[in-house]
Amino acid sequence: MAIDKETQVSASVVLDKNIYEQLKEICKKEKRSVSSQVALLVEDYVKNKSKSKK
């Protein structure tokens, strides 16, 4: 998937293998790629963190 360099960045992460395997199972159930699932999780986390600061 190509990224829009105006609004997006490419970032890599290092995960424990056990966590990665669990994440892959979640992705399979959600019908998402690992990359899109991680992006969704991070976006949700940041949104929730921002709400809790207000």
N, C-alpha and C positions, 0 to 999 in steps of 0.2 A: 504494500500500500504506500503510495507516494504521500509525502507530507507537504503541507503548505508552509513554506519557510517564513511567511509573513506572520502566521498565527500559531505555529506549532514548532516544537523542538523534538529531536530524537534523543532519548536517554536510555542508558542501559543500567541494569541492576544485577547484583549478585545475590542469589538466594540459596538457602540450604536445600539440598536435593529433596529431602522429605517434604518441605514446604512446596517446592516446585511440583512434585508429583501430586500433592493434594490440590494445588492450584489447577493443574491440568484436568483433574477430575471435575472440578467446579466448572471449568471452561467447557468441557464436553457437555455437561448438563445444561449450561446456559447458551450453548451454541455460539461461543465467542472464541477468538484466538486468545492466547496467553497475553499478548501485547494489549489487545483491546480490553481484556478483563483487568489487567493491572492499571491501565489508564482510568477505567471506570472506578476502581477502588480508590485510587489516589484522588480523583476529582471529588468523589463522595466524602472522603476524609477531610479534604481541604474545605469543602463547603460546610461540613458539620463543625469543624474547628472554628471557622469564621463566624458561624452563628453563635457558638458558645462564648465568644469574646464580647459580643454585643450586650 
